[in-house]
Structure formats: structure tokens, C-alpha cells
Amino acid sequence: MGSKKKEVALQVNVSTQELWEEMLCSKGLIVVDVYQGWCGPCKPVVSLFQKMRVEVGPDLLHFASAEADCLDVLERYRGRCEPTFLFYAGGELVAVVRGANAPLLEKTIREQLEAEKRVLAEGRERRVIKDEALSDEDECFSHEKNDGDDEDLVSSEKACTLAIIKPDAVVHGKTDEIIMKIQEAGFDILTNEERTMTEAEMRLFYQHRAGEDTFEKLVHHMCSGPSHLLILTRTEGTDDVVTAWRTLMGPCDPHVARREQPDSLRAQYGTEMPFNAVHGSWDSEDARRELALLFPSFRFSDQIPESAPLGHEAEGAEGPGKMLCSPEDVDEAARDQGEATS
């Protein structure tokens, strides 16, 4: 009777920092299921992982699980209800999927595995991303930086713009798909915050449209459920991140977007106005105003490039020079604008 072959575990459980570092040294793509101790690893995706392991083999595709409470590097994932899957290659984070979305997981595994094969075979550059939940140091928001320490502020070196994944896209479960497309288009997401906007915030945010017939409907929609607020920059083509993001979004009206730019985000995920899935700052000055309003602790210098005028004059724009917004400044502006539009 022959000896029984030792079965290789589908997922390696990573419970110490030493095991974590050892895992990151593995060749190929590593998919880590980050879970909470009270619920355990995500069971619904096990069959998908088994299928992928049989199809691809164990040489370049590895699966692991890690309890957030056991590792300091996962501290900011603790207490989250939805499962989080981190994709690593060459010791670097290359993709993130939140939620047990099997089709999206499979698509991400295939795409990242092919990308890593090209890196290994052809020496191509690996596209690395940042997940705000993993950062030991928040590079956009800091209360501990010295005012003159520009090198510590990512936003002082890169042009930034605001992106919002609107409630209509969030409620239909399209957040992860949209984020993936944003990253694939060459944008870096410096922060990604889920937030339900208040009516006061949205009336001030859209105060330049207060005279339009659709103003009340727009405000109501933006307050109807959670949105995802993102600060975007680009590792390449940073000279015009605002315009690049508007190009990826496409025309405001989803019907026009499907006709003129069918590959744009609004064409793919929008339905009709104002349910057009995503928002973007109109120009560089608008980006400054919107970031100051929604992220009052955000520090930035005057390095957002000037985009071509697009028929909209932003309110609250500052002149040249380094600018540091404080919550008091924004609160005062909000009161003034609120009185003007009430």
C-alpha cells in the first residue's frame, strides 16, 4: 500500500509578523483574506479559490488568511464587517477587493496574475497601489507635521482632485468595480472614505447650482445614502489630474456618455441625471474648494495645475501661494454661504 501524499493547505493561516514577512517573500501573486476573529475567514469564496488553484497551480498563485487582531500591520482593518482581500506581488500591495464578490475576485485574480507573469517574464514595472487602511502614516491628513516640512506631505508634491462615488452606484454594489477601474487608469487613491453627506454640506457643496430646477433633487440624492469620497492623484501624467479624472468619468448625462464615450464610468454605471454614478471637480480651483469643504484638515500647496476653463467659475478659490485650510476657515465660509443661499 503506497504512502499517502501530504495534502497542501489551500490557505495558509498567517498569525505572526514573521509569517507575514515570510508570506510576502513568496513568488507570484498572494491573495490574503483579512478577517475578524468573531466571524472567521470568508467561506463563500473557498470554492472559487479551489477552482483557481486547480486551474492555475500552486507555483504562482498563493492564498492566505490573516486575523486582523493578530497583526499590527492590519490594525486599521479591525472591526470591519465586510471581508477584505489584499493582493500582494513582490512584497507590494497591487490590488484590494472588499466584500465577498466572487466575480470581481476572480477577475482581479486573473488580471493581477497575468500582470505578475509579465513582470517576472519581461521585467515590466509592477503597478503598486496604496490602501489607506494599511497606512501607518496618513499622507494626506496630519496634525503632527511641521508646517515647513513639505517632503512629508504627499499632497505637496502631487496634484490632487476630489472624486465621489455617488449613492446610486454604492447602493448597487458598484464601488469596488469603479475603484478598480480608477486604479487601472493610472490614478492613486490617497484616501477613500465612506460617508453619508448631510443636507447642509450638499447645499454648500452645490451652492453654485442653487438656481437650477434640479438643485433640490440633486441635494436629496447626494444625502440619500453613503457615498465614497476619494482623493486622487497620478503617478504618471500628474500635470493634469483634474482633466484626466473628468475624461475617465465622461459626460455628465449618462445617455450622452453612452453615445459619445461608451467606455467612460458614467456610461457604464450611470442611469439618468442626477444618478450618474460619480462626481469630479470641474477644474483645479474647484478641486481646492471641494477638498477644503469635505476634508477641512487636508493640507496642500498650490501645485494643482491649471486646467483649461470649462465654463464654470469656482467659489472660494484662493490666490497663488501655499494654502493650509483649517476647520475654522471652512466653518466660517459655510456660515457665510449658507446665509447667502437660504
C-alpha positions as CSV (number, residue, x, y, z in Angstrom):
1,M,0.0,0.0,0.0
2,G,1.6,3.3,-1.1
3,S,2.2,6.2,1.2
4,K,-0.4,8.9,1.4
5,K,0.6,12.1,-0.2
6,K,0.6,15.1,2.1
7,E,-2.2,17.5,1.3
8,V,-1.2,21.1,0.8
9,A,-3.4,23.6,2.6
10,L,-5.4,25.8,0.3
11,Q,-5.0,28.9,2.5
12,V,-2.0,29.4,4.8
13,N,-3.0,31.0,8.1
14,V,-0.7,33.9,8.9
15,S,-0.8,34.6,12.6
16,T,2.6,36.3,13.4
17,Q,4.7,39.1,11.9
18,E,7.4,36.6,11.0
19,L,4.9,34.5,9.0
20,W,3.6,37.7,7.4
21,E,7.0,38.7,6.2
22,E,7.7,35.2,5.0
23,M,4.4,35.1,3.0
24,L,5.3,38.4,1.3
25,C,8.5,36.8,0.0
26,S,6.6,34.2,-2.0
27,K,7.0,34.3,-5.7
28,G,3.9,35.2,-7.7
29,L,0.5,36.5,-6.6
30,I,-0.7,36.2,-3.0
31,V,-4.4,36.7,-2.1
32,V,-4.9,37.4,1.6
33,D,-8.3,37.1,3.2
34,V,-8.3,39.6,6.2
35,Y,-10.9,38.5,8.6
36,Q,-12.3,39.3,12.1
37,G,-11.9,36.8,14.9
38,W,-15.6,36.7,15.6
39,C,-16.6,35.6,12.1
40,G,-13.6,33.7,10.8
41,P,-12.3,33.6,7.2
42,C,-14.7,34.1,4.3
43,K,-16.2,30.7,3.5
44,P,-18.2,31.6,0.4
45,V,-15.1,32.2,-1.7
46,V,-13.3,28.9,-0.8
47,S,-14.8,27.1,-3.8
48,L,-13.6,29.9,-6.1
49,F,-10.1,29.6,-4.6
50,Q,-10.1,25.9,-5.1
51,K,-11.1,26.2,-8.7
52,M,-8.4,28.8,-9.3
53,R,-5.8,26.6,-7.6
54,V,-6.7,23.6,-9.8
55,E,-6.7,25.7,-12.9
56,V,-3.5,27.7,-12.3
57,G,-1.5,25.5,-10.0
58,P,0.3,26.4,-6.8
59,D,3.6,27.8,-8.2
60,L,2.5,31.4,-8.9
61,L,-0.8,31.7,-7.0
62,H,-1.0,31.6,-3.2
63,F,-3.9,32.0,-0.8
64,A,-3.6,33.1,2.8
65,S,-5.8,34.2,5.6
66,A,-5.0,36.6,8.5
67,E,-6.9,37.7,11.5
68,A,-6.8,41.5,11.7
69,D,-6.4,41.4,15.6
70,C,-3.3,39.3,15.4
71,L,-1.1,41.5,13.2
72,D,-0.2,45.2,13.8
73,V,0.1,45.7,10.1
74,L,-3.6,45.0,9.8
75,E,-4.7,47.2,12.8
76,R,-6.8,49.5,10.8
77,Y,-8.8,46.6,9.3
78,R,-10.0,45.7,12.8
79,G,-13.8,45.8,13.5
80,R,-14.8,45.9,9.8
81,C,-17.9,43.8,8.9
82,E,-17.1,43.1,5.3
83,P,-14.3,40.8,4.3
84,T,-11.2,42.4,2.7
85,F,-8.9,40.7,0.2
86,L,-5.4,42.1,-0.2
87,F,-3.4,41.2,-3.3
88,Y,0.4,41.2,-3.0
89,A,3.2,40.6,-5.5
90,G,6.9,41.1,-4.9
91,G,6.1,42.2,-1.4
92,E,3.9,45.1,-2.6
93,L,0.2,45.7,-2.5
94,V,-1.2,45.6,-6.0
95,A,-5.0,45.3,-5.5
96,V,-7.8,45.3,-2.9
97,V,-11.2,43.9,-3.1
98,R,-13.8,44.5,-0.3
99,G,-16.7,42.2,0.1
100,A,-17.3,38.6,-0.9
101,N,-17.8,39.4,-4.6
102,A,-16.8,36.2,-6.3
103,P,-16.9,37.5,-9.9
104,L,-14.9,40.6,-9.0
105,L,-12.4,38.4,-7.1
106,E,-12.0,36.0,-10.0
107,K,-11.5,38.9,-12.4
108,T,-8.9,40.5,-10.1
109,I,-7.0,37.3,-9.6
110,R,-6.8,36.6,-13.3
111,E,-5.8,40.2,-14.2
112,Q,-3.2,40.5,-11.4
113,L,-1.8,37.1,-12.1
114,E,-1.2,37.9,-15.8
115,A,0.3,41.2,-14.8
116,E,2.7,39.5,-12.4
117,K,3.7,36.9,-15.1
118,R,4.6,39.8,-17.4
119,V,6.7,41.3,-14.6
120,L,8.6,38.1,-14.0
121,A,9.0,37.1,-17.6
122,E,9.6,40.5,-19.3
123,G,10.8,42.7,-16.4
124,R,7.9,45.1,-16.7
125,E,7.3,47.5,-13.9
126,R,4.9,46.3,-11.2
127,R,1.9,48.7,-10.6
128,V,1.8,49.2,-6.8
129,I,-1.2,50.8,-5.0
130,K,-1.9,52.2,-1.6
131,D,-4.8,51.2,0.6
132,E,-5.5,53.9,3.1
133,A,-6.4,51.4,5.7
134,L,-2.9,49.9,5.7
135,S,-1.0,53.2,6.0
136,D,0.8,53.7,9.3
137,E,1.1,57.3,8.3
138,D,-1.8,59.2,6.7
139,E,0.0,61.1,3.9
140,C,-2.9,63.5,3.3
141,F,-4.1,64.3,6.7
142,S,-1.7,65.0,9.5
143,H,-1.9,67.0,12.7
144,E,1.7,66.3,13.6
145,K,3.6,67.6,10.6
146,N,5.7,70.8,10.8
147,D,4.4,73.5,8.5
148,G,7.7,73.7,6.6
149,D,8.2,70.0,6.2
150,D,7.0,69.8,2.6
151,E,8.8,66.5,1.9
152,D,6.5,64.7,4.4
153,L,3.3,65.9,2.6
154,V,2.4,63.8,-0.4
155,S,-0.1,66.4,-1.4
156,S,2.6,69.0,-1.6
157,E,4.4,67.0,-4.3
158,K,1.4,65.8,-6.3
159,A,-1.6,67.4,-7.9
160,C,-4.9,66.2,-6.3
161,T,-8.5,66.2,-7.2
162,L,-11.7,65.1,-5.5
163,A,-13.8,62.1,-6.7
164,I,-17.1,60.9,-5.3
165,I,-18.8,57.6,-5.9
166,K,-22.4,58.6,-5.5
167,P,-25.1,56.9,-3.5
168,D,-26.7,55.3,-6.7
169,A,-23.5,53.5,-7.5
170,V,-22.8,52.5,-3.9
171,V,-26.3,51.1,-3.3
172,H,-26.0,48.9,-6.5
173,G,-22.7,47.4,-5.2
174,K,-20.5,49.0,-7.9
175,T,-18.0,50.7,-5.6
176,D,-15.2,48.1,-5.9
177,E,-15.6,47.9,-9.7
178,I,-15.3,51.6,-10.0
179,I,-12.3,51.8,-7.7
180,M,-10.6,49.0,-9.8
181,K,-11.2,51.0,-13.0
182,I,-9.8,54.1,-11.3
183,Q,-6.6,52.3,-10.3
184,E,-6.3,50.6,-13.7
185,A,-6.5,54.1,-15.4
186,G,-3.3,55.1,-13.5
187,F,-4.7,57.0,-10.6
188,D,-3.5,56.6,-7.0
189,I,-6.2,56.8,-4.3
190,L,-4.7,58.7,-1.4
191,T,-7.8,58.2,0.8
192,N,-11.2,56.5,0.4
193,E,-13.8,57.4,3.0
194,E,-17.4,56.2,3.1
195,R,-19.6,58.9,4.4
196,T,-23.3,59.8,4.3
197,M,-23.5,63.5,3.4
198,T,-25.6,66.0,5.3
199,E,-28.1,68.3,3.6
200,A,-26.1,71.4,4.9
201,E,-22.9,70.0,3.3
202,M,-24.5,69.4,0.0
203,R,-26.3,72.7,-0.2
204,L,-23.0,74.4,0.3
205,F,-21.1,72.0,-2.0
206,Y,-23.6,72.7,-4.9
207,Q,-24.3,76.3,-4.0
208,H,-23.3,77.4,-7.5
209,R,-26.2,75.4,-8.8
210,A,-28.8,76.7,-6.3
211,G,-30.8,78.5,-9.1
212,E,-31.2,75.4,-11.2
213,D,-34.5,73.4,-11.3
214,T,-32.7,70.2,-10.4
215,F,-30.9,71.6,-7.4
216,E,-33.3,70.1,-4.7
217,K,-33.3,66.7,-6.4
218,L,-29.5,66.7,-6.6
219,V,-29.1,67.6,-2.9
220,H,-31.7,65.0,-1.9
221,H,-29.9,62.3,-3.9
222,M,-26.5,63.0,-2.5
223,C,-27.9,62.7,1.0
224,S,-29.9,59.6,0.3
225,G,-27.2,57.1,1.3
226,P,-23.5,56.5,1.7
227,S,-21.0,57.9,-0.8
228,H,-17.3,57.1,-1.2
229,L,-15.1,60.2,-1.1
230,L,-11.7,59.8,-2.7
231,I,-8.7,62.0,-3.1
232,L,-7.0,61.1,-6.4
233,T,-3.5,61.8,-7.8
234,R,-1.5,60.2,-10.5
235,T,2.0,58.6,-10.6
236,E,2.1,59.4,-14.3
237,G,0.7,62.4,-16.1
238,T,0.4,64.4,-12.9
239,D,0.4,67.6,-14.8
240,D,-3.4,67.4,-15.2
241,V,-5.0,65.0,-12.8
242,V,-8.3,67.0,-12.8
243,T,-8.9,66.8,-16.5
244,A,-7.7,63.1,-16.6
245,W,-10.4,62.2,-14.0
246,R,-13.1,64.2,-15.8
247,T,-12.2,62.3,-19.0
248,L,-12.5,58.9,-17.2
249,M,-15.9,60.0,-15.8
250,G,-17.3,61.0,-19.2
251,P,-20.1,63.5,-19.9
252,C,-22.4,64.3,-17.0
253,D,-25.6,62.9,-18.7
254,P,-25.3,59.1,-18.8
255,H,-27.3,59.0,-22.0
256,V,-24.8,61.3,-23.7
257,A,-21.9,59.4,-22.2
258,R,-23.1,56.1,-23.6
259,R,-23.4,57.7,-27.1
260,E,-20.1,59.7,-27.1
261,Q,-17.8,57.9,-24.6
262,P,-19.2,54.3,-24.0
263,D,-16.1,53.3,-22.0
264,S,-16.5,56.1,-19.5
265,L,-17.6,55.5,-15.9
266,R,-20.9,57.4,-16.3
267,A,-21.7,55.4,-19.5
268,Q,-21.2,52.1,-17.7
269,Y,-22.6,52.9,-14.2
270,G,-24.9,55.9,-14.6
271,T,-28.6,55.6,-15.4
272,E,-30.0,59.1,-15.8
273,M,-29.5,62.6,-14.3
274,P,-28.7,63.0,-11.4
275,F,-27.9,59.3,-11.0
276,N,-24.6,59.4,-13.0
277,A,-22.6,57.4,-10.5
278,V,-19.6,59.6,-10.0
279,H,-18.6,63.3,-9.3
280,G,-15.4,65.1,-10.1
281,S,-14.1,68.6,-9.5
282,W,-14.8,70.8,-12.5
283,D,-11.3,72.4,-12.6
284,S,-8.3,72.9,-10.4
285,E,-9.7,75.7,-8.4
286,D,-13.0,73.8,-7.8
287,A,-10.8,70.9,-6.5
288,R,-9.3,73.2,-4.0
289,R,-12.7,74.4,-2.8
290,E,-14.3,71.0,-2.6
291,L,-11.3,69.4,-0.8
292,A,-11.3,72.3,1.7
293,L,-15.1,71.8,2.3
294,L,-15.2,68.0,2.6
295,F,-11.7,67.4,4.1
296,P,-11.1,70.5,6.3
297,S,-7.9,69.0,7.7
298,F,-6.4,68.4,4.3
299,R,-3.1,70.2,3.8
300,F,-1.9,71.1,0.3
301,S,0.3,73.6,-1.5
302,D,-0.6,75.4,-4.7
303,Q,0.6,72.7,-7.0
304,I,-2.6,71.7,-8.6
305,P,-2.1,72.5,-12.3
306,E,-4.3,75.0,-14.0
307,S,-6.8,73.2,-16.2
308,A,-8.4,74.8,-19.3
309,P,-11.6,76.8,-18.3
310,L,-14.7,74.7,-18.8
311,G,-17.4,77.2,-18.3
312,H,-17.7,77.1,-14.5
313,E,-16.2,79.6,-12.0
314,A,-15.4,78.1,-8.7
315,E,-16.4,79.8,-5.5
316,G,-14.0,80.3,-2.6
317,A,-10.8,79.9,-4.7
318,E,-7.6,81.2,-3.1
319,G,-4.8,83.1,-4.9
320,P,-1.3,81.9,-5.6
321,G,0.9,80.5,-2.8
322,K,0.8,77.7,-0.3
323,M,-2.5,77.3,1.4
324,L,-3.4,75.5,4.6
325,C,-7.1,75.1,5.3
326,S,-8.3,74.9,8.9
327,P,-11.7,73.7,10.1
328,E,-12.4,77.2,11.4
329,D,-11.9,78.7,8.0
330,V,-14.3,76.3,6.3
331,D,-16.9,76.6,9.1
332,E,-16.9,80.4,8.7
333,A,-17.2,80.1,4.9
334,A,-20.0,77.6,5.3
335,R,-22.0,80.0,7.5
336,D,-21.5,82.9,5.1
337,Q,-22.5,80.8,2.0
338,G,-25.5,79.3,3.9
339,E,-26.8,82.7,4.7
340,A,-26.4,83.8,1.1
341,T,-28.4,80.8,-0.3
342,S,-31.1,80.3,2.4
